[in-house]
Amino acid sequence: MVDPGLNAGVGYLEARIDELRAALEQSVKLQAHYAALLNEYDGGGRMVFRDAEHWLARLRELDEHARKKQPDTERNSASPST
């Protein structure tokens, strides 16, 4: 038997995720608008993201790049040295 309170909590979390996703989409739209305006103004090369998924993909790409550049000693700092 599933606890009814649990279902209410899951519903709240799903609604909250939807709300945050919508806020992220709006934020990315604004970023894209201002990046395009500034690029037009100063000829810059700012990235203009299509949507939140495009922005998240870029974050994952940057994270992967940072992990590759991180020295092995920093990646393994949690393991005890012998």
PASEBA-1860 file (N, C-alpha, C; in nm, 3 decimals):
! residues 82
1> MVDPGLNA> 0.084/-0.118/0.000/0.000/0.000/0.000/0.089/0.125/0.000 ~ 0.055/0.223/-0.084/0.132/0.346/-0.095/0.075/0.450/0.000 ~ 0.163/0.515/0.071/0.124/0.621/0.164/0.066/0.739/0.085 ~ -0.060/0.782/0.116/-0.120/0.894/0.042/-0.040/1.024/0.056 ~ 0.025/1.042/0.170/0.108/1.161/0.188/0.225/1.164/0.092 ~ 0.276/1.045/0.061/0.387/1.034/-0.034/0.343/1.081/-0.172 ~ 0.224/1.040/-0.213/0.173/1.083/-0.343/0.158/1.234/-0.349 ~ 0.111/1.294/-0.240/0.097/1.439/-0.237/0.235/1.504/-0.250
9> GVGYLEAR> 0.335/1.447/-0.184/0.470/1.500/-0.193/0.527/1.489/-0.332 ~ 0.500/1.376/-0.398/0.548/1.357/-0.535/0.480/1.457/-0.628 ~ 0.351/1.477/-0.608/0.278/1.575/-0.689/0.335/1.715/-0.673 ~ 0.366/1.750/-0.548/0.425/1.880/-0.521/0.561/1.893/-0.592 ~ 0.642/1.788/-0.581/0.775/1.793/-0.644/0.764/1.803/-0.795 ~ 0.672/1.729/-0.854/0.654/1.737/-1.000/0.609/1.876/-1.041 ~ 0.517/1.936/-0.963/0.471/2.072/-0.993/0.586/2.171/-0.979 ~ 0.667/2.152/-0.876/0.780/2.242/-0.852/0.883/2.231/-0.964
17> IDELRAAL> 0.909/2.108/-1.009/1.002/2.087/-1.120/0.950/2.157/-1.246 ~ 0.821/2.144/-1.273/0.761/2.211/-1.390/0.775/2.362/-1.379 ~ 0.753/2.414/-1.258/0.764/2.558/-1.234/0.908/2.605/-1.255 ~ 1.004/2.531/-1.204/1.144/2.568/-1.219/1.189/2.556/-1.365 ~ 1.139/2.455/-1.434/1.173/2.438/-1.575/1.121/2.556/-1.657 ~ 0.999/2.600/-1.627/0.942/2.716/-1.698/1.024/2.842/-1.669 ~ 1.067/2.858/-1.544/1.149/2.974/-1.507/1.284/2.969/-1.581 ~ 1.343/2.850/-1.589/1.470/2.836/-1.661/1.451/2.869/-1.809
25> EQSVKLQA> 1.343/2.822/-1.868/1.316/2.853/-2.010/1.307/3.004/-2.031 ~ 1.238/3.074/-1.941/1.226/3.220/-1.952/1.362/3.288/-1.935 ~ 1.440/3.240/-1.841/1.573/3.296/-1.818/1.662/3.279/-1.941 ~ 1.656/3.162/-2.001/1.738/3.136/-2.121/1.691/3.223/-2.237 ~ 1.560/3.245/-2.249/1.509/3.334/-2.354/1.565/3.475/-2.336 ~ 1.564/3.523/-2.211/1.618/3.657/-2.184/1.768/3.662/-2.213 ~ 1.840/3.560/-2.171/1.985/3.556/-2.197/2.010/3.560/-2.347 ~ 1.934/3.483/-2.423/1.952/3.478/-2.568/1.924/3.614/-2.630
33> HYAALLNE> 1.818/3.678/-2.584/1.782/3.810/-2.636/1.893/3.911/-2.611 ~ 1.940/3.918/-2.486/2.045/4.015/-2.453/2.178/3.979/-2.517 ~ 2.209/3.852/-2.528/2.334/3.811/-2.596/2.330/3.855/-2.742 ~ 2.216/3.835/-2.807/2.203/3.876/-2.947/2.215/4.028/-2.960 ~ 2.150/4.103/-2.871/2.160/4.249/-2.876/2.304/4.296/-2.857 ~ 2.371/4.240/-2.757/2.509/4.281/-2.732/2.602/4.240/-2.845 ~ 2.580/4.123/-2.903/2.661/4.081/-3.018/2.643/4.178/-3.134 ~ 2.519/4.222/-3.154/2.491/4.317/-3.260/2.559/4.451/-3.232
41> YDGGGRMV> 2.555/4.491/-3.106/2.612/4.620/-3.066/2.764/4.624/-3.077 ~ 2.829/4.520/-3.023/2.975/4.526/-3.017/3.046/4.420/-3.101 ~ 2.970/4.343/-3.177/3.032/4.242/-3.262/3.089/4.125/-3.185 ~ 3.045/4.108/-3.061/3.095/4.000/-2.976/3.052/3.863/-3.025 ~ 3.103/3.764/-2.960/3.072/3.626/-2.997/3.000/3.550/-2.887 ~ 2.908/3.618/-2.818/2.836/3.552/-2.710/2.749/3.441/-2.765 ~ 2.739/3.334/-2.687/2.653/3.223/-2.728/2.507/3.263/-2.711 ~ 2.425/3.223/-2.807/2.282/3.245/-2.800/2.218/3.107/-2.797
49> FRDAEHWL> 2.158/3.072/-2.684/2.102/2.939/-2.666/1.960/2.932/-2.720 ~ 1.927/2.820/-2.786/1.793/2.799/-2.842/1.689/2.783/-2.732 ~ 1.727/2.708/-2.629/1.633/2.676/-2.522/1.711/2.626/-2.401 ~ 1.638/2.590/-2.295/1.703/2.546/-2.172/1.784/2.419/-2.194 ~ 1.737/2.329/-2.277/1.810/2.205/-2.302/1.944/2.233/-2.367 ~ 1.948/2.329/-2.459/2.073/2.369/-2.524/2.169/2.426/-2.419 ~ 2.117/2.507/-2.328/2.198/2.565/-2.220/2.252/2.456/-2.127 ~ 2.166/2.361/-2.091/2.209/2.251/-2.004/2.314/2.164/-2.072
57> ARLRELDE> 2.298/2.142/-2.201/2.398/2.064/-2.276/2.533/2.135/-2.272 ~ 2.532/2.268/-2.283/2.657/2.344/-2.277/2.720/2.332/-2.139 ~ 2.639/2.335/-2.033/2.692/2.316/-1.898/2.758/2.179/-1.883 ~ 2.693/2.076/-1.936/2.751/1.941/-1.928/2.883/1.935/-2.005 ~ 2.887/2.001/-2.120/3.009/2.004/-2.202/3.123/2.074/-2.126 ~ 3.092/2.186/-2.063/3.194/2.258/-1.986/3.241/2.176/-1.867 ~ 3.149/2.106/-1.800/3.186/2.022/-1.687/3.279/1.909/-1.732 ~ 3.246/1.847/-1.844/3.329/1.739/-1.896/3.469/1.792/-1.931
65> HARKKQPD> 3.473/1.908/-1.993/3.601/1.968/-2.029/3.684/1.999/-1.904 ~ 3.620/2.053/-1.801/3.690/2.085/-1.676/3.743/1.958/-1.610 ~ 3.666/1.851/-1.614/3.710/1.726/-1.554/3.832/1.670/-1.627 ~ 3.837/1.685/-1.758/3.951/1.635/-1.835/4.076/1.716/-1.806 ~ 4.060/1.846/-1.778/4.175/1.932/-1.751/4.224/1.917/-1.608 ~ 4.140/1.864/-1.520/4.176/1.851/-1.379/4.285/1.745/-1.365 ~ 4.395/1.778/-1.295/4.502/1.680/-1.276/4.453/1.559/-1.198 ~ 4.514/1.444/-1.224/4.477/1.321/-1.155/4.485/1.336/-1.003
73> TERNSASP> 4.581/1.412/-0.955/4.596/1.427/-0.809/4.475/1.493/-0.747 ~ 4.415/1.590/-0.817/4.294/1.654/-0.765/4.175/1.562/-0.772 ~ 4.162/1.485/-0.880/4.049/1.392/-0.893/4.053/1.285/-0.786 ~ 4.173/1.245/-0.747/4.188/1.134/-0.650/4.219/1.184/-0.510 ~ 4.196/1.311/-0.482/4.233/1.365/-0.352/4.153/1.302/-0.239 ~ 4.036/1.246/-0.267/3.956/1.184/-0.163/4.013/1.048/-0.122 ~ 4.093/0.988/-0.209/4.149/0.857/-0.174/4.276/0.875/-0.092 ~ 4.296/0.792/0.008/4.416/0.806/0.093/4.543/0.771/0.016
81> ST> 4.650/0.843/0.047/4.777/0.813/-0.019/4.852/0.707/0.061 ~ 4.930/0.629/-0.011/5.005/0.520/0.056/5.152/0.551/0.054
END
